[in-house]
Structure formats: structure tokens, C-alpha cells
């Protein structure tokens, strides 16, 4: 304030209008052009050397048509536009030795990629210091990534570093360190509540959620990020305050600044990344020695797998702490096999195999049919509000967001994959927005006023997945390469520390605890999934599975130069209409469990939120046999399992060590429901299924022998030709199956019911109809058992309300020694709805 007071007392030039200097500085700053040539960034960790080289980067101001221009903010147009162009960006990822030198240079991850960024700033008025809306969108026309087997673990390590930085988990807990239980307890209680008095900690629940997604109760210097620290060195050369009350220098000035800081509104920030076409190629490397003995070795790479993706979008929308949303989607993708792998030359150039045979994964559509929907409402979309002189409106309400961005809307925009992550923090006290309150004060009137929620929704569109020998070996090879590293994790799980000084809550605190509990909810949906499992043409899984299972593999890969593709190639085709997976977990599980476990009789609602819940629903699952011929077409599928639906539910208790005194609390619980299931097959179909299974189970076979032609002709009939001698079919069905499982610290329990079971043979007759021969059926009405007509009819239960066929309950103690001492026994009860004489 001292320099400002001096400036205010200095005489002013009468010829200059008020605010002229500030407007002139603002105009200069808004039109500054920045050019950076030959920018090199390097990051080194352990044996990882990551370098980013940019030939040139230029930032300049543009006009309404995004052309270079000299612009300024006016009352009619409170908008400032800028463009940043990056030319020839190259990213290298290499491995250094113990002396710090790089012996072999890998292929660049990204080579000479250019992209452009558009920035759009919207101000509320001419005197605004900060823009109210900030849009930063980047577009890449072509993105080609290349990852070798040696770069893959290093690339995953870099990704883990970014995740650890985001969550602040680097060095959170080290080996050999044991946290002080008292300090740990104080930290937990300090995050949970504010204190009404100094002698007793008030366990008010909603205020405990002051974690990584809400705020931190640390000092300003400790909570300040490195970006804020670096930004603090930038001088405030532009001042948009035109009032004279800021230069008075009295006590009211500081009060005015504090009030303005409190009422400062967080800007709405939109960040987007768009890629027209992206390609990721996975390569295997091998050493090649030169002819001379003293010549250095060279690394030769061979492409084995390629992933292509079109219409990629990554968008993030945020407004301070109360709202954050991230949407990711792409229009279409596919995966292809390239060249040979593990000595098997299945896709070499001389094999003359077609592109559909090489493609084993297809999802979504292509841009030629979908259009540029992935650029909707971006700065690169000519229909966006910013490109038409209209101020954009954003949805910052959770309820309105869910109504607008539904799964159907996401799939209409993209088609292959859509993900929506939403985090909201609402204030229910009615005292203003959440960013205007000081939640870290711990005042009792602010407790329970914040409600947090995190939801993730993922939708995967229609996909076709082919699991043949080439695809399976390449996928497992990538997994093996990713596991071949010795990096230490950035953070380790903290041991479960039991709170010795449990705090007892009163009734008011328990009621406040049950009002709202923050959760993280995740939903994954698969639509129209087709998976085809082919007979293995070659099987070298014995070289890959031991490494994946944690065992060392000492055997060398077999080198087979000759590879012959099998045609016709039988396969199992699985079709699913829809798969839905829902997952729910408490947002602050550790604090919640410590609080609830200390209660004498916690309610069912509180116990419900102490579990991790998982729901799995499968609709329209069916399977059959098909065959791929030499022309690349499939024959009509032969049904094996007709369409059925099923559901599975499970829950797992968080931090079981905190519930050691509650033996009646269930640790794990599961439920399974199956309305009906039918399996049917002929003898030839059963033999073909056995042949497909043996081709994958007999590990070590370099190549599989062709299937008997007579067996193939017996299973797959020619289109339009009826079989002269139809074979009998064995069919088995089961209905109304319900299974339950529960385990506590003392016992394991399983119970279930089976409605009915039926096994019969379908024998063809001369009239074209099938004759049913029952082999096993229950429950069944046996009152006409003495008649011969009874044996030739298919019987049903007397009514839909008939009792279940089987009901059972099994209880097994966790520890047999404790069982003998405490007289706990094993129960096995089976109840049949009918007498065994009626069960055939």
C-alpha cells in the first residue's frame, strides 16, 4: 500500500484522461506475442529418461475468425482470443544404465507432432481483473505413438507418477515407518469435527470430509501448490481497479480488500483435448550385433500390435472446488495384429492374410459416417456459441447435468466409448455458495452444511472381439512386458490402526452422522457385445503365463518359421445384449469406519455405508458354435445356450480390523440369482467343444491339427439344405436358482434354493417333430406313475406357487479349534419339496 499512496499523492498530468495508463498497459499485454524456439524439457527418475523437444511454440492474439490480429477488450465485445501453435513435438523415453548413460536409444514415443491450441477469455466488464469464463481447447489432427517392450513399464511408471501427484500420495508412507497411533487418531479426529470445548472432541460427522476432494486444514505455505508458488513471482503489472478508496491507506482499506477477496467468484474453466486420429503401435525389440567384434550392438524393433482410434475427446469443466466434471469419449477404435510374434510368423508379408483377419477388436463407428460430433461445442466447432458471438452457458448443477448428459446422449455423440466423471460439493446451509464460506474454521453452525458426491459413468458401445491365437499371445506379451520392472511404488497402503481412545457419540451427533454420507459411485455399461473364441492355431502360453502368475520363466521361445492357418476354423461365439456393473464405496472410508465402529448399536444405514457394494447384471447372454471359412465369412451359428439373464451382488466390509469386537458383523456377503438356464448340444457339437477346449488347455503345442472334416460337416450344415438324418439333442435346464453367501469373523454360511431341474433328450421323428424323452425332472406330479402314458409326457409343476425343489443351508466355522472349544457345530440341512419317491 505504501507505493500506491505515494503514487496517489503525486501530481497527475491534466492532459491524460483517467485510467489511460492502465488501459494502455492492458492493450499492450493483451497483444504480446511470445515465440519459443528449440524448447527441451527433460525428466530423470531411476533409470527413466523422459525428454520433450519442441521445435517452436508461438502464442499470439487473434480475431473472431481466429486469424492473427491486434485486439482489445471493449464494452461491446468483452472477449479475448489467443492461439498457441506447437510445431514438431517429439517425445523420447529411454533407459539409462547405472552410470547414467543411455546405451541404446529407443524409438521416440511421439515424433514430430504438431498441434494447435485456442484460448477464449470472457470478462464480465472492462474493470475485471480475472476472466469469468476461460476456455482452452487443443486439437491434434494426427497422433502417432510408438511404445516398445522396454518403454512400456517406464510409460506406466510415468502415468503412475501423474496419478500420485494428483492425489498427493508420493511418500505418504515408507517402509519401516509406523505412524504414532495418538497422532494418527488426532489427525483423524481433527478432520472429522470441530471442537466445542478443549476437553472433548466433538465427533460431528459431516465435517470430517475435508480431504483431498474438499480442502486441507494445513498452513497456507504447506497447502500452496507448486503452480501457485511459481505464479506468485509474476508481478501484477495490470490493475483494473478504478476506485480511489483503495489508495486511502486507512484501516477500512484492509477490510474492503478482505470483503472483495471473499466475494471473488471462481471462474468457469473449460479445458478440452481433441484428436482426429490416433495410432498406438506396440513393438518388440531385439539386439543385433554388427559384423565387427568391437562394433556396438544395435536395437531392432518389430511392430506386433496396433491400436487405431478416431474422434477422441477429453473435456474438463470446473468452477472452483464445488464443481468438477470430466468427459472422455471416442467415435471408433480397432486393434490389429502386425507381423509375427514369439517366432511364429502368423502375419508376415508373405502370408497374404487379409485385413479383416488381422483386426481382432472393433468398436463404434468411423468419422465418415458419424461426422465431426466429437468437436461439438468446442472452439473448433463453427456452430459453437463462442464462434457465433454468443456467450456460452454451462451446466453447473448436478441434477441438470445428469438429465442432460445421459448414456444415450453420450453414445449419440461418440458411439464407441463415453465416460462422465462428476464431482459436486453442495452447501445446504443457505448462507451462500460453498466457495464463500470458510469451512476450515470448524464452527458448529457450518457442520453438516457440505454434501459431497462423486459419480463415474462409463458406456461402451457395440463391440466385436475375436480371441484367436495371434490376439491372445500379443495381449499376454504386453502384460508380461509391463510386469518386467523393479520400480518401487510411490505410496504404500497404511496399516489398519485400531483407535484405542474411542470417542462415544451422543444421539444428536449420531443423527447428524446419518443425514448425509458422501460416496463414490461407478457405473459401467456394455452394449451389444460379441466375443468369438477361436480354436487355438498355436499355443505357447507356457512361456507367458508363468511370468504373469509371478513365476520366473527360464525357457527360451520356440522359433518356428512355418505357420499354416487352419480353415475352416471353429469357434465359440458369445453374444450379450447388455452388461451393467455398479460399484459404490464411501468417499472417506477410514474416517467413517472408525466413527461407526465405536458406536454401541450402529443403525443399518450407517453399517450399509461401511461396505463396498458391487452389482453385476447380465441381460440376453447366449452362446453358440460357428466356423470361419477360407473366404473370411462365418457360417450360421449353432445355438448351444439360449438367451438368459442373471444378476450378482456382493459387498465387502471396509477395514475389518476395526470390527474385531463385533463377531456378528458380516465381513463379506454375496447373492446370485438365475431365473432360468438351458444348455443343449448334440454329440458332434460336444466333441467340437472339447476340441476347442483342448487346443487351449494343451500348452506347448506350436500348431494345432485340423479338425475332422466329417465332424465339421455334422455340426455345421450347408445353408438351405436340410439334414437327412438329424441327430438327437441332449438338453438340460434349471430354473429359479438363488444362492447366498455370508462370512463373519466366526463362521461361513451358504444357503440357496433351486426351483426345478430338467434333463431330457430330443429325438427326431419321421414327421419332422421332436420327441421328448425325460431323463431327470423335478418337481413332478407322480399320481399317474402307474400308467404308460406318464412316461411319454413332459410334466410341469402343479402350479407356479409350488415349493422349491431343493433348499439347503451350510454353516462352517472359520477356525476348527475354536469350534471344538465353543461347541460350534457344522449344519447341513436339505429340504425337498417332494418326497424322494416323486423325484425321478
N, C-alpha and C positions, 0 to 999 in steps of 0.2 A: 504493500500500500504506500510505502514511502516514495518510490519513484513516481507513482501516479499522482500523489499530492503535489510534488514539485512540478510535474507537467501541467497540472490544473492551474497552479498559480502563475505559470509563465505566461507572458503576453501572447495572444494569438494574432495571426495575420488577418486583418479585416477583409483582404481580398479573397481569401479562401472560404468556400461555403462550409457549413458544419458537416463533419463526417467525411470530408473529401479525402483526407489521408487514408482513413480506414477503407473507404470504397476503392481507392487506387491500389492499395496493398492487396485487397481481396481480388481485384481483377487480375493483378499480376500473378497471384498464387493460383487462381483458377485456370490460368493458361500456361503454366510452366510445363515444358516438355522435358522428359527425362529419357536419356538413352544410355544403356549399359552394354558394353561390348566385352565379349570373352569372359563371361561370368563362370567361375568354377567354385562349386561347393563340395566339400569332402567330409565324410563322417567315418570314423575308425572306431571299431569296438572288437576286442578279442582278435580274431583272425579275419574280421569282416572289414572290407574297404568299399564304401559306397561313395561314388563321385557323380556329380551332376554338372554337365557342361552345357552352357547356353551361349550360342554364338552372338546373339544380340537380343536385347529386350528394350522396347520403346513404349513410352506412355505419353499420350497427348490428348488434348481436348477435341471433341467432335461436336457436330451439329445434330439436327433432328434426323438426318439420313445417315448418321454415323460416318460422315466424312470429316476430314481434318478442317477445323475452323477455329476462329477466335471468338469465344463465347463468354458470356457473363450472366449472372442471375439477375433477372428483372422481376418487377411486380406481376407482369403478365405470364411469365414463364419461370417458375421457381424450381428449375431443373438444371442439373449439371451433368453432362455426359462425358465419359472418358473411355479410351480404348488402350489396351495393353497387348502388344504383339510380341510373341516369343518365337524366335527363329532357330531352327536346328538344335533342338534339345536332345542331348544324349545322356543316358544314364548307364553307368557301368557298375557292376558288382563283382568284385574279385576277392580272392582268398590269399592272405599273406602267411608266410611261414613264421617260425619262432623268432627269427632275426628281424622281422618286419618288412621283408621284401616279398614281392609278388613274383612267384616263379612262372606261372602260366596265366596269361591273360584270357579271361573268358569272353564269350561273345557279349556285346552290350545288351542290357535289358531293353533299352529303347534307343533307337538310332535315328538321329536327325528328324525329330518330330516337331512340327510347327503347330501352334495353336494360338487362338486369339481370345481375349477377354474383354467384355463390355461391362462398364460400370455406370450405374444410373443412380444419382442422388436427388432426392426430393426434399425441399425445405418448406417449412410452414410459413415463414416470412423472410424478409430481407435481413432482419437482425438475428436470425437463428445462427447460433454457433455450430450446432450439430444438425445434420440432416435427419428428418423424421423417418425417411424410408431409404434404405440402402440396398441396391441390387447389384450383385457381382456374378456374372454368368460367363462360363468358359465353354468354347466349342472346339472340338478336335474332329477333323474330317476323317483321318485315318490314324489308328493307333496300333502299332505292331510291337508286341512284346515277345521276348525270347528268353526262356529260362532253361538252363542246363541242370543236370542232376546234381552238380556241385553247388549251383546257385540256389536251388530250391530250399534247402534248410536255412541258408542265410537270408533269403527273401522272407521266409516265415518268421525268422528272428526279428527282422525289421518291422514286420507287421505287429508282432507281439510287443515291441518297444512302443509303437504308437498307441496301442491299447493300454499299456501300463502307464504311459504318460497321461492319457485321458482320464483314467480312473485314479491316478496318483498312487499306484501300488508299487513303485520302484523302491526297493529296500525297505518295505514295510515290516518285514520280519526276517531275521537272519538265522543261520544255523547256530545253535548253541546259545541263543538268546532266549531267555524266559522272562516274560513280562511280569512285573510285580502285580500280584492279584489286587492289592489295595489300589495301586494307581490305575489298573485296568477298570476296577469297579468304579473308581471316582470318575474316570473318563466317560464310562457308560452312563452313570447317573447324571453327570453334567450335561450330556447330550439329551437326556430324557426330559429333564424338568428344569424349572426354575425353583428357587428356594424361597419359601415364605418366611422362614426363620433360619438362623445359623445353626441350630442344633439338630434339625431334622430335614432330611432331603425329601422334597415333595415329588412323588412318583407320578406326575401328571403325564399321561402317555403321549398325546399328540405332539408335544413339543420335543419329543425325542428325535424326531425325524429331521434333524439338522445335519444331514450327512452330505455326501458328495453331490447329490442332486439338488440340494436346497441351499445350504450355506455352511460356513465353517465358523466355529467360535474361537478363532485364533486372532493373534495380533495382526494389525494391518500389514506389517512388514512380512510376516510369515505367510499370510494368505495372498500376498501380491504375486501374480504370475510373472513369468519372465517377459511376456509381451508387454504387460503394464509397466514393468521396470524399465524396459528399453524405451517405451513411449514417453516415460517421464522426462527423458533427456531432450525431447523435442520441444523447443520454445513455443509459447503461444504468441506467434507473431501477428495473428489476426484477432482483433477484438470487435465483436459485433454489438457490444453493449453501448447504447446511445444515451443512457440516462446519466445524470450528473450526481445522483445520490451515491454512486459507487466511489466517488473521489472525495467524500467529505472527511473521512478519516476518524469518525467518532465511533462510539460503541454500537450504535444502531447499524453501522455498516456490516459488521461481522454477523449480526443477527439476520440482516437481509440476505447475505450470502448463504447462510445456513438454510434459510427458508427456500431460497431458489434451488439449492442443491437437493433438498428433499422433494421439491415438486418437479424436478427434472425428469422428463419422461424418457424411458428407454426407447431407442429407435427400433423400427421393424427392419430386420436384416434378412435378405433372401440371397442364398448362395446356391449356385447351380453349376453342374458339370454335364456336358452333353457330348456324346461321341457317336458319329455316324456309323463307323465300322471299326471294330476292334478284333485283333487276332492275337492269340497267345499260343506260342509254339513251344513244346517241351522237347528237349534234346538230350541225348545220351552222349557222353564224351569218352574218348579212349586215347591213350598215349600212343604216339608214333615216334619212333627213333629214326634219326637221319642215318644216311649211309656211313658217315664217318663216326668213329667211336667218340670223338670229342665234341661232336655236334650236340646241341641241346635238344631235348625232347620237345615235341610239339603236340598240342591238343587238337584232336579232330572230333567234331561234333556231328551227330546224325539225328535228323528230325524223326520222331516216332509218334508224336501226338499233336493235334492241332485243335484249337477251340476258336470258333468264329462267332461273333456277336454283333448284332445290328440294332441301332436305335437305342443306345444306352442313356439313361437319365439318372442323375443323382442331385436331388434338391433338398435344401435345408432351409427352414423358416423358423426364426426365433425372435422373441421380444423379451429381452432381459431374462430373468430366472423363471417367471411364471409360465412361459410357453416355449416349447421346442418341438419341432416336427421335422422328420426326415423321410423322404420318399425316394425309393430306388426302383427302377424298372427297366426292362428292355423288351424290344419288339420280338426278336427271334434269336435263336442260337443253335449251333450244331457242333458236334465233335467228330473228328475223323482220324483214322489211323494212317500213319505215314511210314513208308519203308519197312524195314524188318526190326525185330527185337529179340534179344537173347539168342542170337544165332539162327532164328527162324526167319527166313526171308519170305514173309507172307504178303508183303505189299511192296516188293521191289518193282522197278520199272519193267523188267522182262516178264512179270506175272500177268500183265494186261488185265488187271481187275478193274471193274467199273467203279465210278464214284459212289453210287448208292451202296455198294458192298463195303467201301471204306468208311462210310458215315454210320456211326452206331448210336448217335443221340441227336434227336431233332425235337425242338420245342418252339412253339409260337409260329409267327409268320415272317415274311420279309418286307422290306421297305417299299418294294414296288407295288405291293397290294395294300399295305397298311397306310402308307403315306408318312408325312412328317408329324405324326401325332406326338412323338416324343419331345418335340420342341414347343408344345402348347404353352402359351402364356410366358414364354421366355423372351429375353431381349433379342433373340434371333428369329422370333416369330413375328412376321409382319402384321399379324392380327392382334398382337398383344396390346394392352392399353397404353403402355409407355411409347410404343411406336405409332400411336394414333393420337397423341396429345391428351390422353385421359389419365387421371391419377388412378393407380391400381388400388383395389380393395382386397384385403387379406382376411381370411377366416381365422380368428384367434380365439374362438370359443370351442370347447371340447365337444359339446353336443352337436353344434352345427357342423363341425369338422367331420364327425362320424357319419352324419347324414349325407354329406356331400361326397366325401372320398370313401365310397364303399368298394367292396371287392368287384362288383360289376363295373363300376366306373373305372377302376384301375385296369381291369382286363380289356375294356374297350379302348383305353388309351395305348396300352402296351401290347398285351396279347400273350407274352411268354412268361414274364415274371413281374410281380408287383409287391413291394414291401412298404408299409407305412408304420413308422415309429413315432408315437405321440407321447410327450411328457407334459403334464399340466400341473400347476400349483395354484389352487384357488383359495381366496380369502373369504371366509363365511362370517366374519365379524361385522361387516357392513361399515367399516371405518375407512374404506378406500381401497385402492389396488394394493396388491401384495408388495410391489416394489416401493411403496411409500411408507412402509412400516419397518421398524427396527425389530426384527424377530429375535435377534440375538440378545435383546435386553432381558428376556426371561420374565417379563411381567405376567402376573397371573391373569390379567384381563385379556392377554393375547394368546394364552394357551388354548389349544383346540381350535384355533381360527384358521389353520392352514390344512388343506387337504391335497395330498399328492397322489398322482396316479400315472402309471406307465403302461402303455399298451403297444404291442407289436403285432402286426397282421401281415402274413405272407401268403401270397396266392401264386401258384404255379399252374400255367395254362396247359393245354393238351400237349402231351409229350409222347414220344416213341423211343424206347430204349432197347437196344439189341445187345445182349450179353453173349458174345461169342468168344472164342479163344483169344483172338487178337485184342479185343477191347479189355477183357479181364486181365490179361497179362500186362498190358500197358498201364491200367489203373493201379494194379498192385505194385508195379515197378515204381510208379510215382510215390506211393505210400512208403515203400522201402527207402527211397532216396530222401524223403522228408524226415525219416526217423534216424538217419545216419548222421548224428551230430552229438556233441558233448557239451552243449550250452547249458549253463545253469539257469533256472527260471528267475525272472525278475522279482517275483514275490512268492512267498510260501504261505500256505494256509496256517492261520493261527490255531494253536491247540485250544480245544474247548476248555475254558477255565470256569470252574464252578464258583459261583458267587457265595462266599462264606457268610457275608453280612447281608442276609436277605432283608429287604425292606417290606414291611406289611402295608398294604394299601387299604384305605378306608373305602366306604361304599361310594362316596362321591367320586373318588379317583377312579374306581372301577367303572362307574357309569360313564365317565369321560373317556375311559380307555376303549369302551365298546362303541362309542359314537362313530368313529371312522378309523379304519386301519389301512394304510397305504399298501398297495400290491403291485406286482409286475405281472401282467397278463400277456401271454403269447399265443397266437393262433396261426396254424399252418394248414393250408388247404391245397390239395392236389386235385385237378380236374382232368378227367378223361386220360387216364394213364394207361399206356400199353407197354408191357415188358415182355420181350421174347428171349427165352433162354435156349440157345442152340446147343447141339451136341458138340463136345469139345473136339476140334480138329487136331489140336496138340495140347499137351498138358505138362507144364513144367512148374507147377505150383510148389513142388518140394524145395525149390530154390528161393521162393518168395515168402511163403507162409511162416517158416521158422523165424525169419527176421521180424516180421510183423508181430509174432507172438512173443518177442523178446529174446529169442534164442539166436546164437551166432551160427552163421552159415559158412562152412568151410569148403563146401564142394564147388567146383567150377561149373560154369554154364556149359551146356552141351551145344556144340556147333554143328548144326545140320543145314547143309546148303540146299537140299531138295525139300520142297514143300508142295504138296498136292492138295488142293481144296476138294472137299467132299461135296458131291452133288448127285442126287438130292440130299439136302441136309435137314434132318428132322429137328424139331424144336417144340418147346412148350410155350404157348402164348397165354399171357395173363392180362386181363382187361379189368379195370376198376373205374367205375363212374366217378366216385368222389372219395377222398380220404381227408378227414379232418382231425387235427391234433391240437388240443388246447392245454396250455400249461400255465399254472398260477403259483406264485411264490410271494411271501411277504417281502416288502421292499427293505425293511430293516429287521431281518430275521433274528440276528443276535440279540439286539436290544429287546425285541418283543418276547423272545423265549425266556430271557432272564426275568422279565417282569411277570409273565403269566405263570411260569413255573413256581414262583414264590407265593402265589395265591393258594389259599386253603381249598377252595372249591371253585375253580375257574368254570365259567359258563361254556356251553357247547360252541357258542360263537367265537369266543377267544381261542378255544382249542382248534377250531377249524382253520384259523389263520396261522397257526403254528406248524402247519403241514405244507408240503409241496404237493400240489394236486395235478394230475395228468389224466386227460380224457382222450381216447382214441376211438374214432368212429369210421367204419368202412362200409361203403354203400356200393352195391352192384358188382361184387367180386365174382369173376368167372374165369375158368381156365380150360384150355383145350390143346390139342395137338395139331401142328401144321408142318409144312415142309417147304424148303426153298429149292427151286429147280435151277438148272443151268442158265436160264434166261433171266433170273433175278426176280421172278414172280412167285407168289405164295399160293398154295392150294387152299381149298376151303377148309377152315378149321373144324376139327372133330371135337365136339364138346366132351369134356371129362367131368368138370364141376360146373353145374348150372349156377346162375346168378343167385347170390345170397348176400346178406348184410350181417354185421356183427358189431359189438361195442366192447370196449375195455376201459376200466377205470382203476387208478391206483393213487395212493398217497403215501408220503414218507415224512416222518417226524423230523423236524429240524433240531439239531444239537441234542441227540438222545442222552448225552451225559448229564444234562441238566434235569432229567426226569428219572433219575435212579430211584428216588423215593416213591415214585408213582408206578407201581407194578401193573396197575390196571390200564394205564395209558397205552394205546396201540402204537407200536413203532412203525409198522408197515401194514397196509391194508389194500386189498385188490378185489375187483369184481369183474366177471366175464359173462356176457350174455350172447347167446346164439339162438335165434328163433328157429332156423332150420338149415340143414346142410345135407346135400346129396352128392354122392360120388358114383359114377357109372363108367364102366370100361369093359371091353372085350378082352379075350386072351391075347390077341395080337397087339392091342393098344397097351396092355400091361407089359408085354415084352419090350415094346419100344420105349416105354417109360423107364424100364430097368436099364436098357442100353444107354439112354441119355444120362442116367444117374451114374452108371459105371464109367462113362467116359470122363467124368469129372472126379470121381472118387478114386480111381486107379491112378495115383500120382506117379509120374515118371515116364509116362508114355509120350514119346516125341510126336507120334502121329497116331490117329485112331483109324481103325479099319472101317471100311464102308459097311453100311447096314445092309442086311439081306434084302435083295430086291423083292422077293416074294412077300416078305413081311411088310415092306413099304406099300406094295400093291394091295395087300389085305387091309391095311389101316386106311389108306387114302384111296378113295375110289375116283375114277375118272368122271369129270363133270358131265352131267347129262346121261350117264349110263348107270342103270340100276344093277345092283349086285344080284346074281342068280342065287347064291347061297349065303344069305345073311347069317351072321354069327350070333350066338346068344350073348346077352349082356348081363353082367352082374352089377346090381345096383344096391347101394346102402344109403340109408337116410337116418338122420337123428333130428329131433325137434325139441324145442323149449329146454335148452341147456342153460343152467345158471350155476356159476361157480363163485365161491367167495373164499378169500384167504385173509388171515389176520395173524399177526405175531406181536407179542408183548415181550417184556424182559423175562417172563417166566415160561410161557407156553407158545406153541404154534398151533393154529387151528385152521382147518379147511372144511368147508361144507358145500353141498351142491345138490341140485335136482336135475333129473333127466325126464322129460315128458314122455317120449316114445322113441322106440328103435325099430327099424325095419330093414331087413336084408332079404332080397328076392332076386330071382333070375327071370329075365325076359327072353322067352324062346319064340322065334318066329314061326308062324304057321302058314299054310298054303294060301289062305285068304288075304294075306298081306298084313294082318293084325298080329299083335304080340300077345303071347300067353304068359301070364304072371305066375310064377311058382314061388310061393313064400318059403323062405328058409328060416328066418327068425323074425318074430314080430311080437311086440308088446307095448302097452297092454292090449289084450284081445278078449273078446267075448267068446267063451268056450261052452256056452249052453248047448250048441248044436254040434258038439265034438263027435258024437256017435255017428253022424251022417257023413256019407262020402262027399256030398256037395260042399261041406265045410272046408275040405282040403283044397278045393279048386277056386276058392274065392279070396279076394283081398278084403280084409276086415279093417275097420276103423274103430276108434274108441266109441263107447256108447254115447258120449256127449263131450262137448268142449270143456265142461266142468269136471271131467273125470280126474281123479287124483293122479299125481305123477307116477311114473314107472319106478323110479329109484330116487331116494333121498338119503344122503349119508352125511355124517359128521365125524371128523377125525381130530383128535387133540393129542399133541406130542409135547412133552416138556422140553425146555431148552437145555437143561442140564440133568442128566440121569442121576447123578449123585445127589443133587438137591431133591430129585423126585423121590428117592427112597427115604430120605430123611424127613421130608414134609408130607409123605403119604399122598403125593400127586400121582394119579394113575393115567393110563392111556385108554381113551374111549374110542370104540369103533361101533357105530350103530348104522345099520342098513334097514330101511323100511321099504317094503314093496307094496305097491298099491293093490296088487292082486296076489293071490296065493301062487306059489311056485308051480303048482299044477296047471295054472292058467297061463303061465309064461312059456311059450314054445320056443 
